[in-house]
């Protein structure tokens, strides 16, 4: 009872602040510093050329957006065709039974 009680731990959380404008400025600043020599400018231009003019198959992604859209459209068509066939079968199978039931 007369012992000294331990003090609770304090919560010391320092949030990291992300400023997209500052980040863009830092990237621009580093690219400008890199461009001071001709080699840096050539590297930057070739890097941007590779990034923006790359064909979709070699874009580094496993599936390109165009290919994924095509697959999605084919999948949608197959599902719709299957549902239409199922609806036709159910109509052909149940209409005679409904006619018999209504008489």
N, C-alpha and C positions, 0 to 999 in steps of 0.2 A: 504494500500500500504506500509506503513511503519511498518506493523506488522511483527512479526517474523514468518517465514514459518516453519511448522513442518518438521522434518527430516523423510525421508522414512524409513520404517522398513528394517532391513537387513535380508537377507536369510541366516540362519545359519543351514546348513544341514551337518551332520557328517555321512558319510556312514559307515555302519557296515561291517567290513571285516571278511569274513568267510574263514578260512584256513582248508581244509579237513584233511591235514596231522596233524595239531595241534589238531584238534578235535579227530582224531583217537588216537593220543598220549595221550590225556587227558583221553579217555575211557580206554586205556590200563593201564595207570597209576592208575586210580581209581580201576580197577579190580585187579591189583597187590596189591594195598593197602588193598583191601577187602580180598585177598587171604592169607594175613599174618596169619590169623587164619584158622583152619581147616574147620570151619563152613562156612566161606565165599567161600572157594574153592568148597565145596560140593554144596552150593547154585548156584555158577556159572556153574558148570558142569551140574546140573539138569536143570537149565534154558536153557542152550544150547541144551541139549537133548530134552527138550520139544519143543523148537523152530524148530529144524531140523528134528525130527522124528514124527511129528504130522500128523495124517492122513488128507487127503484133506477135508473131510467133516467137521472136527472140527477145521479147520485152522483159524477160526475167520472171514473168508470172507463169504459173503452170497452165492456166487457161486465159486466153485473151477475152476481153469483153464481147467482141463480135462473135466469137465461137460459142461463148456461153449463151448469148442471146439466141443464136441459131438452135442450140440444143434445147433451150427452154421452149422455143416455138414448136419444135418437133414434138417434144414431150407433151405440150398442151394439145396439139393436134391429135396425138395418139389417145390421150385421155378423153377428149371430146368424141372421137370415133368410137372408142369403147363404150362410152356412156350412151351414144346413139344406138349402137347395136344392142346393148342391154335393154334399152327402152323399147326398141322394136320387138325384141324377143318377148318381153313381158306383155306388150300389147297383143301380139299374135297369140300368146298362150292364154291370156286371161280374158280376152274379148269373147270368145265362144262360151267360156264358162259363165261370164256375166249375162250373156244372152239367154243361156239356159236357166239361170237363176231368176231372171226377170220374168220369164214366161210362167 
